[in-house]
Structure formats: structure tokens, C-alpha cells
Amino acid sequence: MKLVLAGLLVMSQALLFGVGAAAPAAANGADDAAAAVAHASSQGYRSSVGVLDLATGQFWGGGDYDSQYVSESVMKVFVATRLLVEGQMSGWNETTAYKMITQSDNASTNALYGRVGGDGVITWAAQQYGLPNLGAPPTQPGWWGGTRITAHGLTLFYNAVAHDARVWPWLDNAMRNATQYGSAGGGDQYFGLPKATTTWAIKQGWGTDGPNGQAEYNSTGTVGPDQYAVAILTQGGVYGTAIYNMLSDEAKILLPGGVIRPPLPRVPTPTTVALRATPTTAVGVNVALTATLTPPTATGTVTFTDDNTPITSCAAVPVTSGSATCVTTFTTAGPHAVTATYTGDSLNSPSSTTTPLTVDPIANFFQILYGYIIQFAHTFHLLGL
């Protein structure tokens, strides 16, 4: 049945991927995710999207992807994963778990839930793979559909199990063989990702466990030949056709032409450096060199040079709260050109600036006093006092 459907999907691809109310094609994958969430919001739904490249580990998303949504049947992947990791996926357990994943069968989940720790299964999954933002147990004990997940955390989970040889061969096969009509209320589970692309491995979730009985529809899994992990979580309105269709349109916006487009490389933000130093100082007197960066969120290091010669103890000074300070002394009198060079970081481009500084041969009283004050203040700063 699935092979026939896949063939029909390929032949009707142009029709399948069209979205009547969709926004124009976005420039890159990050914009696609934002546009998908914006479409849901325009229809009155709360939604979040997470996408993770399984080859590189790069994540991007849209909406409140670190906030929790009710999982409905998506949490069944945690049940299967624990059985696989603990070597319990055989015999009756395996037959029951396969039906649970492929048909989203609730009775199978009820039968296995206690065997994998009940409400604590998501806590186990989070600890097993080091995913503190995966989600939380249900607020109503024993109500597994109320397990809470985040779009970001779930894509990280899929990334972890996709690289776990104990789990992925079995789980991937089961998710790729999801039937169109699940036994969880007999609903059509080919919404979302299956409506947007032809190569997928899915675990869907749908129900009315949202706040005040609101509908929760979630389309999650991998697309392509295990290229990307995707989670589209949606909440709002009533259970049925409207949210089913809206989430499917949302998936088509996320996958224009049936494929995930990765984000374009980020263009670093230009930076400027302002260098502040005492206008005059004297040989052997402490002087503070402070480089202040714009934007103030820049990180990285600043290196100070004197007439293009590195200043001892002023190389690779860490940037803290947008500035880097070095205390030094000069051994030669006369005019100096002090340069502060910022190395840049992944979000900000390098930059530099130069300022003149006059060094007198003999210090006067105020220069000496100022030097002591500088050293005192700098020592307290380093000690965190």
C-alpha cells in the first residue's frame, strides 16, 4: 500500500507540493522554518519547528522551539528506544512495539508503558542521550499522551538515536513503514511530512491533550535518506480536518519542492574597536589599554601591539562584556602608536584601531599615582572583587 502511494506521490509531485495559502518561497532554510511557523500563526495556531542536519549536527528552527508541547503519540519513540537500548526488543515486546510505531497503536503503548519506566521514560531518554531540553513527564500520572516535548529537543533526540547502532536500524525501519491509518482512533496519520515529501520516516502525534482540550498535531521524524531530523509541533483549535490541513501546508512551506533547504552561511556582523588609553604616561608607569567593541555582544580576543610589536602580557586578551583590558608599562620614551586588533568570532568580523600615546622619560606625581590606581583596580578585577 505504501509503495503504491509513494508512486502516486511522485507522479503528482507538482500538485502535492502546492500550497494555496502559502507564502512565497523563502531565501533559505532558516527562512523556510520561520515562514512555516508564520503560516500557522496566521491561522490561529501556536507552532514550533525544529530541523537538524544529521550529517553536520547543525540546528535551525522557527517559533518557540525550546518550549514544551504535548507529545500525544510521538512519545512512543521513547518507549521503543528504551526496549532497544536495554536489549528487550524481541518476541512479544517486538511485535507489540512494531505495531505501536507503525500503526500508532495505543493499546500496545499501554501494554509496554510500565515495562519501560512509565512516566519516567522521557526522563530516561533525556539522561541516556544528554538532552536536558527534551521535555518532561505528563502532569497527569499515567497519561502518556500528555508527555511534553520540545521541537529542538526532539530533533536532538533523533540525531542521537540515528547514530546509535542499537536503536536506529529497527526504529528507522518501523518509522518508514508507518501505515496511513493508525489504530489510535483510526485516524489518518499521513499529515504533515508525508504530505510534503516522498522520502520519510515518521512518528506522528494527534489528539486533544492540549490546554483546555485544544488539539495537538505533531509531525516528526526524518526526511530524505536520513538527511534531516524534523519536528513540527502544533497546538490550537479543535481536533480534525482544519488542523490536519494546516499542519500539512506548514510542512510544505518548510520543504519547498519536497526538500529541506539548509540555511545560507551567516554573514559576520561588522565590528568596530574603540581604544582608550591614558593620553600621556611615563617610562615604567602602569597604563591601562582598554578596547571596547561594537556590537557589545562580540566575543573572542583582542591583541595589543606597540608600533606593530606585540606587547608582553597583552596578547589574546579575552573579551568580556564587550571589552578587553590590558595593563602594561613602556620602557622607551617618546611617541607610540598602540593598536588593538579584534580577532572576530563566528558571528562578528575582525577589526582594529590605532591610537597615539606619549611616554615621558620621567613620571610626574600624578602619573605615578594614576599608575598605582590602575594596578590596584586591575588586580581587584582579576580577583573578581
Phi, psi and omega in degrees: 000318181292322180295320178297315180297319180298320178297318177296323180295319180296316183293332182250031187302317182299320180288319184298318187274356178286139178232111186303318185259010186287155176286162177301155182304135182276169186284330182201178186300322179297322177290326177300316180297316179295321180293324179297314179294321179298323178297314178299316180299322180294338179264004176092017182250149169272136183207153172219150182229135173230137177226136180224128177285115185289345178273321185253341184082003180290134180244144168211164183192188179214153180073199184273066188289351174259006178263156187273142173234157175289133188281332193053227187281357178301328184296349180298337177294331178290322178298310181297320182298318181293321177300319181291314182297323184267011174069029182253009184270080177204163176057226183299321179303315183291316179300317181291318181293323179296318176294323180298319182278310186290321182255001185051046186283121183288322180298323178294320178296317178302321183289328184265343191303313181292333182286342182246017176099008176058228184299340182276003185295325178289327176295319176300313181299318180297319180286322181300321185248008177064052184237081184296337182255026179293317180159211184204158177296165179295148178287334177260113185306134177084350182267082189298332178296340179273003174306139184254141182224163172242151179297318179296310182299322182291321177294325176294324177297312179299323177297318181295313183287333177295340178252014178249108185295342178285336191250309197295319180305316181287311186292319178300316180299315181296317182292329177285342180254024176301131180281156181295319182251113179280160179275358177282079182083006178072015185286156176281116182258016175266048173258169177069240187303316179296339177277346186255338184210168184256348181241110187207161168224115192238152160226112183263162175215134180206140182173197183231039181267011177287175179305132179057032177077014178295154178288146173233118176235124183231132176240116187221162176143215177234153177232156187073184176285069183058045179270316186225140168269136184226140172224121174242110182250130186221141183219140174139162175067206183248159180292136174139208191298320186298310182287328175302310181291320181297315180295325177294319175296321179298318179295323179293328176290321179292328182240071181298129183071012177085011182228153173277131175256123180292159178296148173292150176304136181287133176276121182302145178285130176299146180235161171229151179239129173251122183255126180242131176212161176300130182305321177225148175213193182219161179304129176083000182261136179298135176224139180264129174251119183237122176256124179250128187258147169234124005285155183289350179277356181299145176237180180117214182221161175235135176246132181257136177230154178243111184052045178070009176255128180305138178270127180305134180069008179242023177265138176052053177283124183298141175276126179233123181052039174085008180213160177222133183233138177228138176252128182214179173228158179248142184257352180234141179276162177114186181285140178231151173245108183263131181241136174248122182244119178269132186282339186086169174217192185293341183248348187228141184276157178293159176197168180205165176207156181232140178226145179281150178216130179260129180248115179281153180288327181231132182280142171269176185303315185292325177293319178296314180299317180296323179297319178294320179298317179299312182297319180297313182294320182292321179297316179296323179296317179295328179278355181073026181265000000 
